[in-house]
Amino acid sequence: MNAPGESLIKLTSFSHGGGCGCKIAPGVLADILKRSSGFPVPKELMVGIETSDDAAVYKLNDEQALVATTDFFMPIVDDPFDFGRIAATNALSDVYAMGGTPIMALALVGMPINKLPVEVIGDIIRGGESICAEAGIPVAGGHTIDSVEPIYGLVALGLVHPSKVKRNADAKAGDKLILGKPLGVGILSAALKKNALDADGYAAMIANTTKLNKPGTALAGMHGVHAMTDVTGFGLLGHLLELARGARLTARLNMQGVPLLPQVQALAERGFVTGASTRNWAGYGHEVTLADGITPAQQALLTDPQTSGGLLVSCHADAVDEVLALFRCEGFEHAAVIGEMAAGAPGVTVSM
């Protein structure tokens, strides 16, 4: 892992945006999707596009369902190996968020061949392979193109028992909300681009974005866990809204309970926020009620696009201790209860 500024080639200089901050703004995406034509849905398709879930799930038989997803983006860091690791971790997260176990991946590679040395491209691919090895799966193939901006990611495939699929739409009133990783990746990346992130901040960012959300597989087997998703490009508020809309409930978020990466509060107060954060708020802010006293910096934290963010779990109050114990056992020491689901119109209220 290189410290900030050590890379000879600045991968981030090739891209107009990085990581999950590259996502199309939520309002624009919703407009695009509503214009899409319908299609026949086979009865075996357990999860499709209807609730903007993390992956598609197709029932193979009474014991197995296939989890299929894809994710790719432009560089969020300059170190090619780190970029590959982050992108692969992020792609595999969607399998874990459905409660699945990854079985294999396919690489998606788009590179400006005339601008990047083959050694750099090779390091990106090797970074992704290292994460897949950690997940215990092969990179079994893929596709490459010559593109203007560097793009890397995976098609990720997994398996889950049909009865253990965890959708983002099945939260229940009274559930507690638990977040597995701290927030602030987008803010740290904004500071990195402006050479305002020190070595400790960079190390924290890399550690967070390359930690596989493996607890998702075990969480799927817990009776009290009702819904899961992972927090990525739309920020905590955006993905919490997806839970609220799907379950037709209100999500109540406690700002003081939200875990944050080191330095991000101060950096946000200094204005190190991404354009994606602003676009996120513009897309769904009308569905969010902020308590008096919530500062612009705190709003930016809640809309901050997370690359390879944490699992967001909705579980029965009696299951909280078991869920937190599992996270702790897997090395997610910052996992915390951040709110609850309640009866009411779909939306999010944020308290101090």
C-alpha positions in Angstrom: 0.0 0.0 0.0 1.4 3.4 -1.0 1.0 6.5 1.2 -0.8 9.5 -0.4 1.3 11.0 -3.1 3.7 8.2 -3.6 2.4 6.8 -6.9 4.3 8.0 -10.0 1.1 7.8 -12.1 -1.9 9.5 -10.7 -4.8 7.1 -11.6 -7.3 9.6 -10.2 -6.2 12.2 -12.8 -7.6 10.0 -15.5 -11.2 10.0 -14.2 -13.9 12.7 -13.7 -15.1 10.9 -10.5 -14.0 8.0 -8.4 -15.4 5.0 -6.6 -19.1 4.8 -5.9 -19.2 8.6 -6.2 -19.4 7.9 -10.0 -23.0 6.6 -9.6 -25.7 8.4 -11.6 -27.5 10.7 -9.2 -30.5 8.9 -7.5 -33.1 11.3 -9.0 -31.8 10.9 -12.5 -31.5 7.1 -12.2 -35.1 6.9 -11.0 -36.2 8.8 -14.0 -34.2 6.6 -16.3 -35.6 3.4 -14.8 -39.2 4.5 -14.9 -38.9 4.9 -18.6 -37.7 1.3 -19.1 -40.1 -1.1 -20.6 -41.5 -4.0 -18.6 -40.6 -7.6 -19.3 -42.0 -11.0 -18.2 -40.6 -12.0 -14.8 -40.1 -15.8 -14.4 -41.4 -17.2 -11.1 -37.8 -18.3 -10.2 -36.6 -14.7 -10.0 -36.8 -14.0 -6.3 -35.3 -10.5 -6.4 -35.2 -8.2 -9.4 -35.1 -4.4 -9.9 -38.4 -3.7 -8.1 -36.9 -2.4 -4.8 -33.4 -1.3 -6.0 -31.9 -4.2 -4.1 -28.2 -5.1 -4.1 -28.3 -8.1 -6.5 -30.6 -10.3 -8.5 -31.5 -13.6 -7.0 -32.7 -16.6 -9.1 -34.0 -19.8 -7.4 -32.2 -22.8 -8.9 -33.9 -25.5 -6.7 -35.3 -25.9 -3.2 -31.8 -25.6 -1.6 -30.0 -23.1 -3.8 -30.6 -19.7 -5.3 -28.1 -17.8 -7.5 -27.0 -14.3 -6.4 -25.8 -12.3 -9.4 -24.4 -8.7 -9.4 -21.9 -6.4 -11.0 -20.1 -3.3 -10.0 -17.3 -1.3 -11.5 -16.0 2.3 -11.3 -13.1 4.7 -11.9 -10.1 5.1 -9.5 -10.7 6.4 -6.1 -7.0 6.2 -5.2 -3.8 6.5 -7.2 -2.2 3.2 -6.1 -3.2 0.6 -8.7 -3.1 -2.4 -6.4 -5.3 -0.6 -3.8 -7.7 0.5 -6.5 -8.1 -3.1 -7.6 -8.6 -4.3 -4.1 -11.2 -1.6 -3.3 -13.2 -2.3 -6.5 -13.3 -6.0 -5.9 -14.3 -5.7 -2.3 -17.1 -3.4 -3.3 -18.4 -5.7 -6.0 -18.4 -8.8 -3.7 -20.2 -6.8 -1.0 -23.5 -7.1 -2.9 -23.4 -10.9 -2.6 -22.9 -10.7 1.1 -25.6 -8.1 1.5 -28.1 -10.6 0.1 -27.0 -13.2 2.6 -25.0 -15.2 0.0 -21.6 -16.8 -0.3 -19.5 -15.8 -3.3 -18.5 -18.7 -5.6 -16.7 -16.9 -8.5 -16.1 -13.6 -10.2 -15.5 -12.2 -13.7 -13.3 -9.2 -14.2 -14.5 -6.1 -16.0 -11.6 -4.1 -17.3 -11.6 -0.8 -19.3 -8.2 0.9 -19.6 -6.6 3.8 -21.6 -4.0 1.4 -23.2 -2.0 4.2 -24.8 -1.7 6.1 -21.5 -1.2 3.5 -18.7 1.7 1.1 -18.6 0.8 -2.6 -18.7 2.5 -3.0 -15.3 0.0 -0.6 -13.8 -3.0 -2.3 -15.4 -1.6 -5.6 -14.2 -1.3 -4.3 -10.6 -5.0 -3.3 -10.7 -6.1 -6.7 -11.8 -3.8 -8.4 -9.3 -5.3 -6.3 -6.5 -8.7 -7.5 -7.4 -7.5 -11.1 -7.6 -6.0 -10.8 -4.1 -9.4 -9.9 -2.6 -11.1 -12.7 -4.5 -8.5 -15.1 -3.1 -9.4 -13.7 0.4 -13.0 -14.5 -0.3 -12.0 -18.0 -1.4 -13.1 -17.6 -5.0 -11.5 -17.6 -8.5 -11.6 -14.9 -11.1 -12.8 -17.2 -13.8 -12.8 -14.9 -16.8 -13.9 -11.4 -17.8 -13.9 -8.8 -20.5 -11.5 -6.0 -21.4 -11.8 -2.9 -23.5 -9.7 0.1 -24.5 -11.4 3.1 -22.8 -10.8 6.8 -22.2 -10.9 6.4 -18.4 -9.7 3.5 -16.2 -12.5 1.3 -15.2 -12.3 -1.9 -13.1 -14.8 -4.1 -11.3 -16.3 -7.5 -11.1 -19.3 -9.6 -12.0 -19.8 -11.5 -8.8 -21.8 -14.7 -8.4 -22.9 -16.4 -5.2 -25.2 -18.9 -3.7 -27.7 -18.7 -0.9 -30.5 -20.9 0.5 -33.8 -19.5 -0.9 -35.2 -19.2 2.7 -32.2 -17.1 3.8 -32.3 -14.4 1.1 -32.2 -11.0 2.8 -33.9 -8.3 0.8 -33.8 -4.6 1.5 -37.6 -4.5 1.6 -38.4 -6.8 4.6 -37.7 -4.5 7.6 -40.4 -4.6 10.3 -41.7 -1.9 12.6 -39.7 -1.9 15.9 -36.5 -3.3 14.2 -33.2 -1.8 15.3 -30.8 -0.6 12.6 -27.2 -1.6 12.8 -24.4 -0.2 10.6 -21.3 -2.4 10.1 -18.7 0.1 9.0 -18.1 3.8 9.8 -18.9 6.5 7.3 -16.6 9.0 5.6 -14.9 7.3 2.6 -16.1 10.0 0.1 -14.9 12.8 2.4 -11.5 11.1 2.8 -11.3 10.7 -1.0 -12.1 14.3 -1.5 -9.3 15.3 0.9 -6.9 12.9 -0.9 -7.5 14.5 -4.3 -6.6 17.9 -2.8 -3.5 16.5 -1.0 -5.1 17.2 2.4 -5.1 13.6 3.7 -2.3 12.3 5.8 -0.9 8.8 5.9 -3.1 7.8 8.9 -6.2 8.9 7.1 -5.3 7.1 4.0 -4.5 3.9 5.9 -8.0 4.1 7.6 -9.6 4.6 4.2 -7.9 1.6 2.7 -8.6 -0.6 5.7 -12.3 0.3 5.5 -12.8 -0.1 1.8 -10.9 -3.5 1.6 -12.7 -5.2 4.4 -15.0 -7.9 3.0 -18.6 -7.8 4.4 -18.4 -11.5 5.2 -20.7 -11.3 8.2 -23.6 -11.0 5.7 -23.5 -14.8 5.1 -23.9 -15.6 8.8 -26.4 -12.8 9.4 -28.7 -14.4 6.8 -29.0 -17.4 9.1 -30.2 -15.4 12.1 -33.9 -15.6 12.7 -34.1 -12.0 14.0 -32.4 -10.4 11.0 -35.2 -9.2 8.6 -33.5 -7.0 6.0 -30.0 -6.1 4.8 -28.3 -3.8 2.3 -24.9 -2.2 1.9 -24.2 1.5 2.0 -22.5 2.7 -1.2 -22.9 5.5 -3.6 -26.2 7.0 -2.4 -24.9 7.5 1.1 -26.4 6.3 4.4 -29.6 8.3 3.9 -30.1 7.0 0.3 -29.8 3.4 1.2 -31.8 3.8 4.4 -34.6 5.3 2.3 -34.6 2.2 0.1 -35.3 0.1 3.2 -38.0 2.5 4.3 -39.7 2.6 0.9 -39.5 -1.2 0.5 -41.0 -1.9 3.9 -43.4 1.1 3.8 -42.0 2.3 7.1 -40.3 5.3 8.6 -36.6 5.0 9.5 -35.5 6.9 12.5 -31.8 7.7 12.5 -29.8 9.0 15.5 -26.9 11.2 14.3 -24.9 10.7 17.5 -25.0 6.9 17.0 -23.5 6.9 13.5 -19.9 5.7 13.5 -17.4 7.8 11.6 -13.9 7.2 10.2 -11.1 9.2 11.9 -10.7 12.8 10.7 -13.9 12.9 8.6 -15.9 15.2 10.9 -13.2 17.8 10.9 -12.6 17.4 7.1 -16.3 17.8 6.4 -16.4 20.9 8.5 -13.5 22.2 6.4 -15.5 21.6 3.2 -14.0 18.4 1.9 -17.2 16.9 0.4 -17.9 15.3 -2.9 -20.2 16.5 -5.7 -22.0 13.2 -5.4 -23.0 14.2 -1.8 -24.7 17.3 -3.1 -26.4 15.3 -5.9 -27.6 12.7 -3.5 -29.3 15.3 -1.3 -30.9 17.0 -4.3 -32.3 13.6 -5.4 -33.9 12.5 -2.1 -33.6 15.3 0.5 -37.4 16.0 0.2 -37.9 12.6 1.9 -35.7 13.3 4.8 -36.5 15.4 7.9 -33.5 16.8 9.8 -33.7 17.8 13.4 -32.9 21.4 14.3 -29.1 21.5 15.0 -28.0 19.1 12.3 -25.1 21.0 10.6 -24.3 21.1 6.9 -21.2 19.0 7.7 -23.4 16.3 9.3 -25.8 16.4 6.4 -22.8 15.9 4.1 -21.7 12.9 6.2 -25.1 11.3 5.9 -25.2 11.8 2.1 -21.5 11.0 1.6 -21.0 8.3 -1.1 -19.4 5.2 0.4 -17.2 3.0 -1.7 -17.3 -0.5 -0.3 -19.3 0.7 2.6 -20.8 -1.3 5.5 -23.8 -3.6 5.8 -27.0 -1.9 7.0 -29.0 -4.5 9.0 -32.6 -4.2 10.2 -33.2 -6.7 13.0 -35.5 -7.5 15.9 -34.5 -5.8 19.1 -33.8 -9.1 20.8 -31.2 -10.0 18.1 -29.1 -6.8 18.5 -26.6 -8.3 20.9 -26.1 -11.4 18.6 -25.7 -9.3 15.5 -23.2 -6.9 17.2 -21.2 -9.9 18.6 -21.0 -11.4 15.1 -19.6 -8.1 13.7 -17.1 -7.8 16.5 -16.0 -11.4 16.0 -15.3 -10.7 12.3 -13.3 -7.6 13.1 -15.9 -4.9 12.6 -15.2 -3.1 15.9 -17.1 0.1 14.8 -20.5 -1.7 14.2 -23.2 0.2 16.0 -26.9 0.7 16.5 -27.9 3.8 14.6 -31.7 3.9 14.8 -34.9 2.0 14.3 -37.8 1.3 11.9 -41.2 2.6 12.9 -44.7 2.7 11.5 -45.4 5.8 9.4 -45.0 7.1 5.8 -41.8 6.0 4.0 -39.0 8.4 4.7 -36.2 9.1 7.2 -36.1 11.4 10.2 -32.8 12.3 11.7 -32.4 13.2 15.4 -29.5 14.6 17.3 
